[in-house]
């Protein structure tokens, strides 16, 4: 029984660490996706404001 009592805090900390890291990576992924979408919108606006020159 003392072995179980000794390993339970380690397992709990490992699960907490995993949860925090998962939350951080998900937030980073969503922010990168939103930034990419914003870049596309900005590029589309710039393209529509500056039509190509036809000589």
N, C-alpha and C positions, 0 to 999 in steps of 0.2 A: 504493500500500500504506500509506503513512503516514496517509491519510485514514481507512482502516479501523481502524488502531490508535488513532486519535484518537477515533473515535465508539463503539468497543466499550465502554469504561468508562461512557459516558453511557447506552448502551442497557442495560447490566447494572444500573446504578443505577435506571433507570426501571422495569425489571422488578422489582427488589427493592422499590421504593416501591409499585408496583401490588400486589404480593403482600401486603405489610404492610397496606395500606389495605383490601384485600379481607378479610383476616383480622379486622381491627378492625370493619368494617361487619357481617360475619357474626356476630361475637360480640355486637355491640350488638343486632342483630336477634333473635338467640336469647334474649338477656336480656330484651328487651322482651316477647317472646312468653311467656316463663316468668313474668314479672311480671303480665302480663294474665291468664294462667291462674290464678295465685295469687289475684289480686283477685276473679276469678269464684268460686273456692272459698270465699274468706272471705265474699263477699256471700251465697252460698248457705247457708253455716252461720248467718250472722246472720238470714237470712230464715226458716230452719227453727227457730231458737231463739225468734223473736218472731212467732208467728202473728198474723194480722190480727184486730183486735177485731171481734166481731160483736155489734152492739147490737140 
